[in-house]
Amino acid sequence: MPMNENNDVTIEYDRQDGQFEEGVIVPHDRISPDTLRKMVEEFVTRDWSELADAGSTLDGKIEQVLQQLKDGRAKVVFDLTTETCNIIPGDSRGALPGN
């Protein structure tokens, strides 16, 4: 993982569509709780198609992702190309749903 002059870690990760992107890991604890929750909510409603499953609630899925961020099983990444944030698995491989 290359380091830039600000000692931020730059990573390359594979998106679900097979394209590679370059991004900077943003520690979740440096994001305001309200903003982080909104980011996770957007991620869950965009990427978690099985939300309609019995027993799965939006709040439940949000809490799952927040816990994964706290446990290090997921990371927030700022994409340098698109200038957007995304949530990826902690090891930058695989998919979050079902972890």
LINMO-V299188 format. One record per residue. N is the residue number from 1. PHI is phi as a letter, one per 30 degrees, with the letter a starting at -180 (none if undefined). NEAR is the number of other ideal C-beta (glycine too) atoms within 10 Angstrom. Layout:
n: (N,N)
phi: (PHI,PHI)
near: (NEAR,NEAR)
This chain:
n: (1,2,3,4,5,6,7,8,9,10,11,12,13,14,15,16,17,18,19,20,21,22,23,24,25,26,27,28,29,30,31,32,33,34,35,36,37,38,39,40,41,42,43,44,45,46,47,48,49,50,51,52,53,54,55,56,57,58,59,60,61,62,63,64,65,66,67,68,69,70,71,72,73,74,75,76,77,78,79,80,81,82,83,84,85,86,87,88,89,90,91,92,93,94,95,96,97,98,99)
phi: (none,d,c,c,d,c,i,d,d,c,b,c,b,c,d,d,d,i,d,c,b,c,a,c,d,c,e,d,d,c,c,e,e,d,d,d,d,d,d,d,d,d,d,d,d,d,c,c,d,d,e,d,e,e,i,c,c,e,d,d,d,d,d,d,d,e,d,d,d,d,d,i,d,b,b,c,b,c,d,d,d,c,h,b,c,b,c,b,e,e,c,i,b,i,b,d,e,i,d)
near: (9,9,9,10,5,6,6,15,12,15,16,11,19,13,11,7,5,6,9,9,17,13,24,16,18,16,9,19,9,8,17,8,10,8,10,21,15,13,19,23,15,13,20,22,13,10,16,20,9,9,14,7,10,4,5,14,10,12,10,11,22,19,14,19,24,16,12,19,21,11,10,10,15,23,21,21,22,15,16,13,10,10,7,11,18,19,21,23,15,16,11,15,9,12,11,19,14,7,14)
